[in-house]
Amino acid sequence: ELSRSDMKKAREYLYQGIALASKLNTIYGLTGCYSQLTTLFQNTSDTDSAAKYFSLLRAAADKRQGVDDKINYYMTAGLYHKNRSEFAESIQYM
């Protein structure tokens, strides 16, 4: 909800989530935060930051075979490519 009402606070919490997930060594926590940051930055037209977190999400998901990590990636990838009008790429993830 904060991503709709207070983007700054949402970003701060997501950065804290990344720090905690890194400390606890949980890829699922990282992929969740990277996914949210990708969408948040796309929604604010910060395409460079969106691309950065999308790349981090892909790299983290590729390291793991876990279904949850892949789900975070596929959900975000579909939306990411759709928002960039890359519909042929987007459909592969939806």
C-alpha positions as CSV (number, residue, x, y, z in Angstrom):
1,E,0.0,0.0,0.0
2,L,2.8,2.4,0.7
3,S,3.9,2.2,-2.9
4,R,0.7,4.1,-3.7
5,S,0.7,6.6,-0.9
6,D,4.3,7.2,0.2
7,M,6.8,6.1,-2.4
8,K,9.8,7.4,-0.4
9,K,8.8,5.4,2.7
10,A,8.1,2.3,0.5
11,R,11.6,2.6,-1.0
12,E,13.2,2.9,2.5
13,Y,11.4,-0.2,3.7
14,L,12.4,-2.1,0.6
15,Y,16.0,-1.1,1.0
16,Q,15.8,-2.3,4.7
17,G,14.3,-5.5,3.4
18,I,17.2,-6.0,1.1
19,A,19.7,-5.5,3.9
20,L,17.8,-8.0,6.1
21,A,17.4,-10.6,3.4
22,S,21.1,-10.3,2.7
23,K,22.0,-10.7,6.3
24,L,19.7,-13.7,6.6
25,N,20.9,-15.1,3.2
26,T,17.4,-15.5,1.9
27,I,17.2,-15.2,-1.9
28,Y,13.4,-15.3,-1.7
29,G,13.5,-12.1,0.4
30,L,15.8,-10.5,-2.1
31,T,13.7,-11.4,-5.1
32,G,10.6,-10.0,-3.4
33,C,12.3,-6.7,-2.7
34,Y,13.9,-6.5,-6.2
35,S,10.5,-7.2,-7.7
36,Q,8.8,-4.5,-5.8
37,L,11.5,-2.0,-6.5
38,T,11.4,-2.8,-10.2
39,T,7.7,-2.0,-10.3
40,L,8.0,1.0,-8.1
41,F,10.7,2.6,-10.2
42,Q,8.8,1.8,-13.5
43,N,5.7,3.5,-12.0
44,T,7.7,6.6,-11.3
45,S,9.4,6.6,-14.8
46,D,12.8,6.0,-13.3
47,T,13.7,3.5,-16.0
48,D,17.4,3.2,-15.1
49,S,16.6,2.2,-11.6
50,A,13.9,-0.2,-12.8
51,A,16.3,-1.8,-15.1
52,K,18.9,-2.1,-12.4
53,Y,16.6,-3.9,-10.0
54,F,15.1,-6.0,-12.7
55,S,18.7,-7.2,-13.6
56,L,19.4,-7.9,-9.9
57,L,16.1,-9.9,-9.7
58,R,17.0,-12.0,-12.7
59,A,20.5,-12.7,-11.4
60,A,19.1,-13.7,-8.0
61,A,16.4,-15.9,-9.5
62,D,18.9,-17.6,-11.8
63,K,21.0,-18.6,-8.9
64,R,18.2,-20.7,-7.4
65,Q,16.0,-23.5,-8.5
66,G,13.3,-22.5,-6.0
67,V,9.8,-22.1,-7.3
68,D,9.1,-19.0,-5.2
69,D,12.2,-17.2,-6.5
70,K,11.2,-18.0,-10.1
71,I,7.6,-16.8,-9.5
72,N,8.8,-13.4,-8.3
73,Y,10.9,-13.2,-11.4
74,Y,8.2,-14.3,-13.9
75,M,5.5,-12.1,-12.5
76,T,7.8,-9.1,-12.6
77,A,9.2,-9.9,-16.0
78,G,5.8,-10.0,-17.6
79,L,4.8,-6.7,-16.2
80,Y,8.2,-5.1,-16.8
81,H,8.2,-6.0,-20.5
82,K,4.5,-5.1,-20.9
83,N,5.2,-1.6,-19.4
84,R,8.0,-1.2,-22.0
85,S,5.6,-2.2,-24.8
86,E,7.6,-5.3,-25.4
87,F,4.6,-7.5,-25.8
88,A,6.2,-10.4,-27.5
89,E,8.7,-10.7,-24.7
90,S,6.0,-10.1,-22.1
91,I,3.7,-12.9,-23.2
92,Q,6.4,-15.5,-22.4
93,Y,6.1,-14.7,-18.7
94,M,2.3,-14.4,-18.4
